[in-house]
């Protein structure tokens, strides 16, 4: 039993991830990319998973879809319970019926995720035809409707375009159309606004919120941008070096972050502060150092070398995830040896 099992948010729990472990086996040893990660996802709600590059966010999302590249990568433990069924126990053909149909994913870079030799219409129709028993004309019409749904102008013409004909924002919208074409219960968005300018980023985020309200799907948002999380998520899990180090409601974590790593992430966000002479920029506070080598993790807390609050206990053993008080009354989880 995990700590998550003890919590009831009085909502429809659609996905339970329990003690998930995913490793890559290299010549240098075992790299524990996801190490004992647990969280819940609720229907109609958004979970943001944040952290620096190399902390295990994308590997977590690929593990949920069972898309870990083999033979080097392998899910070695835990459970992924979707509507009570453990996805890790399903046969390949059973998983294929869920992947892209009931659980779908927007991948990080649309230009490399879309096949350059096929039109965007062909690629959307392929997804629809694979999972739904429709005629050829019905599949084509639904593909046009999906492009219209994500705000692509003249979808009847754009359906014949190749990925290189489209801008970055348009390609991202096509990826969203593909992911939503079978009305999934859960949508995983891995850095959906990476490499997009601020205006297009805002449009994509607004689109995801609108589509979530229309179809009632759960959303897992993978990002390093806490500003995006504040805009769209209900709950946030902060990952560091393959583990969840803090988790709770967005309003609790943003108003009172308790893990030093989370505090560092929030302090690195550019903000404007008031001054008698007008608006002035506040100096950014960078987190010293880098994410540790996952092949040679330190003893004790994995954040100890970068933490200004580290004590002797931090070097002796790695702290467990525990519950601390929150302003909302909803349990707030933290992995820290200090008394909060």
C-alpha positions in Angstrom: 0.0 0.0 0.0 1.2 3.5 -0.9 0.4 6.8 0.8 -1.8 7.6 -2.1 -4.1 4.7 -1.2 -5.0 6.4 2.1 -6.3 9.5 0.4 -9.9 9.9 -1.0 -10.4 13.2 -2.9 -14.1 12.2 -3.4 -13.5 12.2 -7.2 -13.5 9.5 -9.9 -10.1 8.0 -9.8 -9.3 6.7 -13.3 -5.6 5.9 -13.0 -3.4 4.7 -10.1 0.3 4.5 -10.4 1.9 2.5 -7.6 5.6 2.2 -6.9 6.5 2.4 -10.6 10.1 1.5 -11.4 11.7 1.8 -14.8 15.4 1.2 -15.5 17.8 1.3 -18.4 20.5 -1.4 -18.4 23.7 0.0 -19.9 27.4 -1.1 -20.0 28.0 1.2 -17.1 25.3 -0.3 -15.0 21.6 0.1 -14.1 20.1 3.6 -14.6 17.0 3.9 -12.4 15.1 6.5 -14.5 11.9 6.1 -12.6 12.3 4.9 -9.0 9.3 4.1 -6.8 6.9 6.7 -8.3 3.2 6.8 -7.2 0.4 9.1 -8.0 -3.3 9.1 -8.9 -5.2 10.7 -11.8 -8.8 11.8 -11.6 -11.4 12.1 -14.4 -11.7 15.7 -15.7 -8.7 16.9 -13.7 -5.2 17.8 -14.7 -2.0 16.5 -13.0 1.2 18.4 -13.8 4.5 16.5 -13.5 7.4 19.0 -13.3 11.1 18.9 -12.8 14.4 19.6 -14.6 15.5 17.7 -17.7 16.7 14.3 -16.7 14.5 13.9 -13.7 12.3 11.1 -15.2 9.2 12.9 -16.4 9.1 11.7 -19.9 10.2 8.2 -19.0 7.3 8.1 -16.6 4.9 9.1 -19.4 6.3 6.5 -21.7 6.0 3.9 -19.0 2.3 4.6 -18.7 2.0 3.9 -22.4 4.3 0.9 -22.2 6.6 2.5 -24.9 9.9 2.1 -23.1 12.5 1.1 -25.7 13.8 -2.4 -25.3 16.0 -4.3 -24.7 17.9 -1.7 -22.8 14.8 -0.2 -21.0 12.4 -2.2 -18.9 9.6 -1.6 -16.4 10.9 -3.6 -13.5 8.2 -3.1 -10.8 5.0 -1.4 -9.6 1.5 -1.2 -11.0 -0.3 1.0 -13.5 -4.0 0.5 -12.7 -6.4 1.9 -15.4 -10.0 1.5 -14.3 -8.8 -1.3 -12.0 -6.8 -3.2 -14.7 -3.0 -3.4 -14.3 -1.6 -2.3 -17.7 1.7 -4.1 -17.0 -0.1 -7.4 -17.0 -1.8 -7.0 -20.4 -0.7 -8.8 -23.5 0.7 -6.7 -26.3 -2.5 -6.8 -28.4 -4.6 -5.8 -25.3 -2.3 -2.9 -24.7 -2.6 -1.8 -28.3 -6.4 -1.6 -28.0 -5.9 0.9 -25.1 -2.9 2.9 -26.4 -4.2 5.7 -28.6 -7.8 4.7 -28.0 -8.5 5.1 -24.2 -5.1 6.5 -23.2 -3.5 8.8 -25.8 -0.3 10.9 -25.9 1.0 14.1 -27.4 4.7 13.6 -27.9 7.3 16.3 -27.2 8.4 17.3 -30.7 5.7 17.2 -33.4 8.1 17.5 -36.4 9.8 14.2 -35.4 6.6 12.5 -34.2 4.8 13.1 -37.5 5.8 11.0 -40.5 7.2 13.4 -43.1 6.2 11.2 -46.1 2.5 11.0 -45.3 -0.1 13.7 -45.2 -1.5 14.8 -41.9 -4.9 13.5 -43.0 -3.5 10.1 -43.7 -1.9 9.9 -40.2 -5.1 11.0 -38.4 -7.2 8.6 -40.5 -4.8 5.7 -39.6 -5.4 6.3 -35.9 -9.2 6.4 -36.3 -9.3 3.4 -38.6 -7.2 1.3 -36.2 -9.5 1.7 -33.2 -13.0 2.4 -34.6 -15.2 0.4 -36.9 -16.1 3.1 -39.4 -16.4 3.2 -43.2 -13.7 4.9 -45.2 -15.8 8.0 -45.8 -16.7 8.2 -42.0 -13.1 8.0 -41.1 -12.2 10.8 -43.6 -15.1 13.0 -42.3 -14.0 12.4 -38.7 -10.4 13.4 -39.5 -11.7 16.7 -40.9 -13.8 17.3 -37.8 -10.8 16.7 -35.6 -8.8 19.3 -37.5 -11.7 21.7 -37.2 -12.0 20.9 -33.4 -8.4 21.9 -32.8 -8.8 25.2 -34.7 -7.0 24.5 -38.0 -8.5 26.8 -40.7 -9.7 25.2 -44.0 -9.5 21.6 -42.6 -10.8 20.2 -45.9 -7.6 21.6 -47.6 -5.1 21.1 -44.7 -5.9 17.4 -44.5 -3.9 17.0 -47.7 -0.9 18.9 -46.4 2.4 17.2 -45.3 3.9 18.1 -41.9 6.6 20.4 -43.5 3.8 22.5 -45.0 2.7 23.5 -41.5 4.0 25.9 -38.9 5.2 24.6 -35.5 1.9 25.6 -33.8 -0.1 23.9 -36.6 1.9 20.7 -36.3 1.2 20.7 -32.6 -2.5 21.1 -33.2 -2.3 18.1 -35.6 -0.7 16.1 -32.9 -3.5 17.1 -30.5 -6.1 16.1 -33.2 -4.5 12.7 -33.6 -4.4 12.2 -29.8 -8.0 13.1 -29.4 -9.4 11.3 -32.5 -10.7 8.4 -30.5 -12.0 10.3 -27.5 -9.5 9.1 -24.9 -10.2 8.9 -21.2 -6.7 10.1 -20.4 -4.5 12.4 -22.5 -0.7 12.6 -21.7 0.9 15.8 -23.0 4.7 15.7 -23.0 6.0 19.2 -23.2 3.2 20.3 -25.6 4.4 23.9 -25.8 8.2 23.3 -26.1 9.8 25.4 -28.9 6.6 27.4 -29.5 6.5 31.2 -29.1 4.6 32.7 -26.2 1.5 33.5 -28.2 1.2 30.0 -29.7 1.9 28.5 -26.3 -1.0 30.4 -24.8 -3.3 29.2 -27.6 -2.3 25.6 -27.2 -2.9 25.7 -23.4 -6.2 27.4 -23.9 -7.1 24.7 -26.5 -6.2 21.9 -24.1 -8.4 23.4 -21.4 -11.3 23.9 -23.8 -11.1 20.3 -25.1 -10.8 18.9 -21.6 -14.0 20.7 -20.6 -15.8 19.4 -23.8 -14.9 15.7 -23.5 -14.2 15.4 -19.7 -10.9 13.6 -20.1 -8.1 13.5 -17.5 -4.9 15.3 -18.5 -1.4 14.5 -17.5 0.9 17.4 -18.3 4.6 16.8 -18.5 6.6 20.0 -18.3 9.5 21.9 -16.8 7.6 25.2 -16.8 5.9 25.9 -13.5 4.1 28.8 -15.2 2.3 26.3 -17.5 1.4 24.2 -14.4 -0.1 27.2 -12.6 -2.2 28.0 -15.7 -3.7 24.6 -16.3 -3.1 22.0 -13.6 -5.2 21.1 -10.5 -2.5 19.0 -8.8 1.3 18.8 -9.3 3.9 16.2 -8.7 7.5 17.5 -8.6 10.1 15.0 -9.7 13.8 15.0 -9.0 16.4 12.3 -9.9 13.7 9.7 -10.8 11.5 10.3 -7.7 8.5 12.3 -6.6 9.8 14.8 -4.0 6.7 16.9 -3.5 3.0 16.5 -4.5 -0.2 18.3 -3.7 -2.8 20.8 -5.0 -1.3 23.5 -7.2 -2.5 26.3 -4.9 -0.9 24.6 -1.9 2.5 24.1 -3.5 2.6 27.5 -5.1 1.6 29.3 -1.9 3.7 27.3 0.5 6.3 25.0 -1.2 8.0 22.8 1.4 10.7 20.9 -0.4 13.8 23.0 -1.0 13.9 21.8 -4.6 10.4 23.0 -5.3 11.3 26.3 -3.7 14.3 26.6 -6.0 12.1 25.9 -9.1 9.6 28.6 -8.0 12.4 31.1 -7.2 13.8 30.7 -10.7 10.6 31.9 -12.3 10.9 35.6 -13.6 8.6 37.9 -11.7 8.0 41.6 -11.4 7.8 43.2 -8.0 6.4 46.6 -7.0 8.7 49.5 -6.1 8.0 53.1 -5.1 9.5 54.2 -8.4 7.4 51.7 -10.4 7.8 48.0 -11.5 11.2 46.5 -11.0 12.6 43.1 -11.9 13.4 40.7 -9.1 16.8 39.0 -9.4 16.4 35.3 -10.3 17.7 32.7 -7.9 19.3 29.8 -9.6 19.6 26.3 -8.1 23.3 25.5 -7.8 24.8 22.4 -9.4 23.1 19.9 -11.7 21.0 16.8 -11.5 23.2 13.9 -10.2 24.4 11.2 -12.4 21.7 8.6 -12.3 24.3 5.8 -12.5 26.0 6.9 -9.3 23.4 8.5 -7.0 24.7 9.8 -3.7 23.8 8.1 -0.4 20.9 9.7 1.4 18.8 12.5 -0.1 19.5 12.9 -3.9 19.2 16.7 -3.6 21.6 17.1 -0.7 24.6 18.5 -2.8 22.4 21.3 -4.1 20.4 22.0 -1.0 21.2 25.0 1.2 19.2 23.4 4.1 21.0 20.1 4.1 21.7 18.5 7.5 23.8 15.5 8.5 20.7 13.3 8.4 20.3 14.1 4.7 23.6 12.3 3.9 22.7 9.2 6.0 19.5 7.9 4.5 17.1 8.9 1.8 13.8 10.3 3.3 10.5 8.6 2.7 7.5 10.4 1.1 5.4 11.6 4.0 2.2 13.7 4.5 2.5 17.3 5.9 -0.2 19.8 6.7 -1.6 22.0 3.9 -3.7 25.2 3.8 -6.5 23.5 1.8 -6.8 20.5 4.1 -6.0 18.2 1.1 -2.9 16.0 2.0 0.4 17.4 0.8 3.3 15.0 0.2 7.0 15.8 0.7 10.3 13.8 0.6 12.5 15.7 3.0 14.3 14.8 6.3 13.9 18.2 7.9 11.0 19.0 10.3 8.6 21.3 8.4 
